[in-house]
């Protein structure tokens, strides 16, 4: 089968699901994810098709966002995911046609649903891992079960909590059995943003053990070729990649540059071919350079200030509500994000078109700036007098949604008006992460990036006991709503459940939401064939150098 035949086969199956169960209507959380004014988009695909791709060459990229590990089942960094997406594949992958995101074949060429709790995937034939091992049904089963296994401890294991078992029907067919309908599955099975569905080599994992994250082996268009700590990561062309004719590049050189100003200078002078990300303050300068292309729009994300519910003073919901109401989000957008964001009233973001409340700014839902109300909440708090909570902030550039210390500095005078004067502790990113993960803070600054569905926006961060619920929020009512939303394939029902869950979360205020941000990729015009996908990916599969 050709690549288009693979897509057509899956498209036919999914279309059948629309008539029988409305499952793909449910997938509107991702399939309806639109970036209406995204720069380039579909026009870029046409431009890439107009010019004949040129083979060869090594692309040189300045990487300014953090890379923690190249083991996809353990990463928590979008800086890593952008690399992983070029080394590995999932059963499905994320695609973008300039208007909406969809889920299309990757390692799977056919998907069938005998019932609402059973998913049967027919795999591509002839796919091999970079070490020469065959990627067959047993390999896929092992990889998915690795994520689910509590003993492994993957932070993405929650995505397969409802998975009862995986059956190998034959060498190229697996059956996944769930204990209930599972709306989030299409996202979980993508090899990039899903992470849980990324297929890794069993032999390599067993060979390298904990060092697998520094010796990744996948099936993707590029093979891992080396990692010089704090300097560079190198990838080389996979000559046996299954997508016909791809990739065009011979290699990828990723320069790990912690200081964004150095990366911007290299980009402006043409010393590098692209940047994985850019701090917001440099975007006007980069856009003004006629040799560069800047891609990006508001994506599925939100930034926020988290408050530790486990200890004083933020074990008091009235104090948390006071903080949320005291924040002027328009000022944060203007000064913290240099206008390259929009105010957030709740976690669900505009690109999730089937779930986002377009009237939320006027509807009374969500968190809004109201200093009078903030002062009233403050008076009702059990903690009176001046408070000095510890506010941990990661030094320097913190990634797609981070703004370094700017947000914390902007928040200080706002909180001071309600008698809260946080003690800011500027920490190295690794120390900050350790403190956050252990709950050793009163407040912390965070951004949740590249979400395709409200489930990943709400469930792992705020459901009690889940891996990224660092503040210790616990609401049985909220837990039930987000769990129930996982269990229905009816998009309208899911929307109602998520709105109720959001309303509880925003009222309890374990976090104060700030903004939905634009996410940027910068490439030199000599870089051709790049296809922008609004989930913070940097796909190099079809890229070539003119």
N, C-alpha and C positions, 0 to 999 in steps of 0.2 A: 504493500500500500504506500502511496505517496503521502507526504505530510498533509496535503489538503484532504485526501481520503480519510486520514485519521480524524481530522477535525470534523469532516462531514458525518462520519460514523457516530461520533459522540454527540454532535449537534442533533442528529436524528433521535438518538436515545433521550436526550434531555428534552427535546420538543415533545416527545411522547409523554414525558412526565408532567408537562404543563397541563395536558388534557386529562391525565388520569389522577394526578394528586396535587397539582399546583406546586410541586417541589421547586421548580426553577423560578416560580414567582416568589417563593420564599427566598431564593438566592438573590432576589433583588437587593438584599442588603449589600451584596457585592456587585451583582450584575447591573444594578441600577446606580452604582456609585459613579456619579458624573462629576467631572471637573469642567464645568461649562466653558470657562474661559482659559483652559489650560494652554500654555504657550506651545506652539508647534502641533502636537497631537497628530491627527490623521494626515494632515498635509505633509508632515515629515516622511511618512511612509511612502507617499506618492513621489516625493522628491528623491528618496533613496532608490525607488524603483526606476526613476528616470535615468540615473547614472549607473553605468556598469560597475559593480564592486571590484575593487582592486585587492588582490591577495598579498599577504605578507606584512611585515612591519610589526613593531612592538609599540603599543600605546603606553604612554607614561602619565600616570595619574597622581595628583596630590591628594592624599587621604587625610582629612582633618578631623574626622569623627572617630571615636574609639573603636578598637578591635579587641575583643576580649578572648574569643576562641573561634576556631574554624570547625568545631564540632557543632553542627546545627541543632542538635538535641539539647545543648546546654547554653547556647548563646543568649544574651539578653541585650545585645547591642545591634542597632541597625547598621552601624559601621561594618560589623561582621557580616550581616545578612546580605548587604550589597555585594560582598565578595562571594559568599556562599552560593548565591544565585547563579554564579558562573562556574562553580565547581560541581554542584549537585543538581539533581532533578527530583521532582515529586511525582506522585501519580497524576496530579493536575498542575497547571501553572496559571499565573495571572496574565491576562492580556488586556489591551486597551485600544479602542478604535478611534480615539479622539473625543468620544462622547461618554462612554461608560466602560466600566471594568467588567470582565467576564472571566469564567474559569474554563480553560480549554485543555485538550489532551497534552500530556507530557510523557510519562512512562506508561500511562494507560491509553489504549486506543479505543476501548469500548467500556461503557458503564451501564449496567442494568440493575434495576430494582425489582426483584420478585415481589417484595412487599415493602412497607414503610420502614422496616427495621433491618432490612438485608440489602447489602450492596455487593454486586459482583463486578469485578474489574478484569478485563482481558488486557494483558500486557503486551507491549511491543516485543517482537522477536529480535534476537541478535544483539541486544544491548549488553555492553560489557562495562565493568568498573575499570578505573584507570590502572589497576594492577592486573588486569586480564581476566578476572573472575566474571562469570556470567551473572547478569542481573535478571534472575528468574523469580518465579512465585515464592520460592523458599527464601530468597534474599530479601524480597519485599516484606514478607511476613516477619522475618527476624528483625528487620529494621523498625517496623511499626510496633512490634512487641517490646523492643528495647525502650521505646519512649514510654509505653504504658507501665512497665515493670517498676513497682515502688522501690525495689532494691537498687535500681539504677539511679533513681532520684532526679530524673529530668524535670526541670521547671515547666516543661510543656506537656507533662503527663496528664494534666487535667483535661486536655482535649480528647483523650480517649477513655475517660472515666466510665462512659456508658458502653464501651466496647466489651462484649461478652467473649468473643473469640474470632480467630481468623482461620479459615480453612483453605488449604491448598487443594484445589480441584484438579489441576494438572500443572505442568511446568509453566504455563503462561496465564493461569487463571487463579484468582483468589476470591474468597467470599468473606466479607466482614459482617459480623452479626452483632447488632446492638440490642440492648434491653428495652429501648424505646426509640421513637423517631428522633433524629438528631439533626437539627437545622444547620448547625455550624460546620458539618463535615466538609463541604466543598472548600472552605477556607483552610481547615486543618490539613487537608491533603495537598495543598500547594507546597511546592518545594522551597518557597522563599518566605513569605510572610507567615505561613503556617508553622514552619519549623518542625512540627511533629510529623508531618508527612514527607519530610526530606529523607531520601533513601541513601543510607551509608553502607559501606563495605563491612561485612561481618569479619572477614579475615583481617582487615586492617585495624578494626577496633580491638580485636583480640591480640593482634601483634603489638600495637602501640600502647594499649591500656589508656591510662590517664593522659598520655602524650598524644593521643589521636587528634586532639584539637590543634596540635602543631604539625600534624602529618595527615591532613585530610585526604580521603580517597572517595570519590563519587563517580558519577557517570556523565558529568556535564561537559560543556564544550572546551573547558580549560582544565588542565591538570596542575596540581600544586607542584611548584618547583623549588621553593625555598622561603625561609622566613629569617631575616636578620633582625633580631629584637630591637625595637625602637627605631629601625631604619627603613626596612622595605619588605614587601612580600612579592614573590614572583610567581606567575602562572605561565604555562606554555600550552600551545595548541594541542588539543586531543585529536589525533589523526583518525581515530575510530569513532568519532561522535556520530550519533544516529540521525541527526537532522542533516539531510543531504546538502553537501557543499559548505557547511558551517563548521567552525567559525572561519572568518576571513583572516583574522590577525594571527601572527605567529606567536605572540606573547603579550603579557600584561605586566607592567612594572608599577607596583603600588608603593609610592613613597609616603611613609608614615610621618607626617609633619604635624607636630603638636601646635605650633604657632600659626594661626590662620593668616596673620599678616604676611608671613613668608610664603605661604601657599598662594595668596592673592598676588603677590609680587611676581612669583614664578608664572602664574597664569596670565597676568597682564603683559609680561615680556615674552610670552610664547615658549618658555622653557619646558612647560608641561602641556599635555594635550587636554587635560581636564581636571576638575575638582569634584570630589565626591559630594561636597556640601559647602555652603558658605554661610558665615555669620551674616545676619541681616544688614548690618551697617555697611557692608561692602557691596551690596547688590547694585545700588545706583552706579557705582564706579565700574563694576563689571559689565553692566548693561550698556554703558557708554562706549565700550571698546568695540569697534566695528569688526574685529577679528574673532569675537566670541559670540556664542549662543548661550542664552540663559533660559533654562527650562524650569517650570514649576508653577504650582498653584496651591490654594488651600487644600490640604489632604485630610485623610481620616485621622485626626489627632486632637489632642487637647493638652494644655499646660495647666499646672495647678500648684498650690501649696498644700502639702499634706500635714495633718496635725495628729500627734500621737494620742490615740484614744485610751491607751493602756495606763497612762499616768497623768498626774496633775501637771499643768492646769487644764489640759485639753481633754481630760476625761469628762469635762463639763460641756454638754451640748450647747448650752446658752453662750458660752464663751466662743465656741467654734462658729456658731451662727453670727456672732458679733463680728468676728474676723471676716467672714464671707461677705457680710453686708457693708463692711468698711472699705472694700477694695474698689477703686475706680478703674474698671477694666478698659475704658476708652483711653485713659492715660497710659496704661500698660501697653496697649496696642501701639499708640503713637510714639512713646518714648522707649519702651522696652524692645519692641519689634520693628521700630522705624516704619510703621504703617504697613508692614508686610504680614498682616494677620487681621483677624476680626475678633471682637469680644466673644467670649464663651459664657453661656448661661447654664449649660449642662454639658456632660461629657460627649453625648452623641453629636457628631459633627456634620456639616452641610453635605459633604460628598456622599453620605449614606442617604440617598434621596428618598428611599422608601420609608425611612424611619425619622429623619430629621424634622423637627417642628419649625417650619418656616416662619411662624408667627411668634416664636418663643420670646423675642425681645419685647413684644407688646402684650403677650398673653398672661403675664403674671407668673408663669412657670419658671423654675430655675432660680439661680442666684443672681441678684441685681445689686447695684450700688445704691445704698440708702443709708446715709450717715445717721439720720435721726433714728431709724430703726436699729442700726448698729449700737447706738448709745443706749437704747432701751434694753436690748439683749445684754449689753455689758452690765447694766444695773441689776439684771436678774441673775447674773452669774454668781456662783458660790465663792468665787475668788475675787475679792475686791482689792483696791489699791493698785499701785503700779506693779505690773508683771514683767518679768524678764526671761521669757522662754528662750531656749537654745535653738537657734535656726542654723542648720548646717547647709552650706552652699558649696558646690563643686567649683574649684578654681578654674578659670579660663573658659574655653569654649566647650559646651556640654552637649553638642549634637543638634539634631534637626529642630527640636523645640526649645532647646536651652538658650539662654541669653547671658550666660556667665553670671556676673554679680549684679547686672542691671536691674532685674526684677526685684531682687531682695532690697536693693537700695531705694527703689521706687516705693516699695511697700512700707518701709520704715515710717515715713511721715504720715501715711494713711493710718497705720495701726497706732501710732502715737496719739492720735485724736481720741482713741477709746482706751487710753491708759495702758497700752501694751508696747513695751520697748524691747524687742528681741535682741539677744546677743548673737550676732552673726559670727559663725566660725567658718572661715575659708579653708577648705580641705582639698588635698590632692584627690583626684577622681577615685583612686583605688581605696583610699581611706574613707572617703565619703560613702562609697558603695558599701563598705563593710559596716559603717555606722548605721546607714539606712537599713540594711538587711537585718541587723541585730536589734533594731528598734531603739538605738542609742541617740535619740534626738527628741526635741519637742515639735519642731517644724522642719520641713525640708522642701526644696524646690524640685519639681519633676515635670516631665512631659511624656505622654504616651503617644506613640507614633505608629503610623502605617496600619491602622485598623480597617478591616474590610466589613466588619459586622458588629452590631452593638454587643454581641456576646463577648468578644474579646475586649471591648471597651469597658464593660462593667463586671463581668464574672471573675476573672483571675485577680483583679485588683481590689475588689470590694466585697466579694463573697467571703464570709468568715472562714478562716483557715486556709485560704488559697495562697499560692506561692508569692504573689506580688502585693498582698494586702499588708504592707509594711506598717500601717498605722494601727492595725488591730481592730478595725471596724467590725461590729457584730450586730446584725439586725436580722432576726429570723424571718421577718416579713419580707425584707429585701431579698434574702437568700432564696425564699420560696418563689418569688416572682421571677428572678433571673434563671432559676432552675426550670421553672415551668415554661419559660420562653424558649429554652433549649429543646423542649420535648414536643413542640407543635410545629407542623410544616405549614401552618396557616399564617401568612404574612400579616394579615390584619390583626389577628389575635396576638401575635408576637409584638406588634407595635404597641398595642394597649398595655401589655404586660411591662414592656420596657419603659413606657411613660410613667406608669405607676412606680416602678422601681427607681427611676430617675428622681421622681418627686420626693420619695422617701430619702434617697441619698443626699439630695440637695438640702432638704430640711434638716437632716441629722448633721450635715456638714463635717464629715471626717476630712474633707478637702474643701478648698476654696478654688473653684475653676477660674482660669484667667483668660485663655485665648485659644483659638484654632489658627494654626500657623500655615503659611506657605512653606514649601520645602523645595529647595533649589538644587539643580545640577548645572554645572558650567562646563562647556566643551568648546574647544577651538573649532573654527569652521572647517579645518582640514579633517575633522572627525565626521564621517558620514555613516548613514544607516542607523543612527541611534533612534530608538523608539521609546518615547517618554511614557512611563506608567506611573500614575499618581498614588503609589504606595511606597515611596522612598526606595525604589529599586534603581540599579544602574546596570542594566542588561548590556553585555558586550557581545552577545551571541551573533548579531548581524552587523556589528560595527566594523568599518574599514577606514583606512587612512588614505586620503587623496594626495 
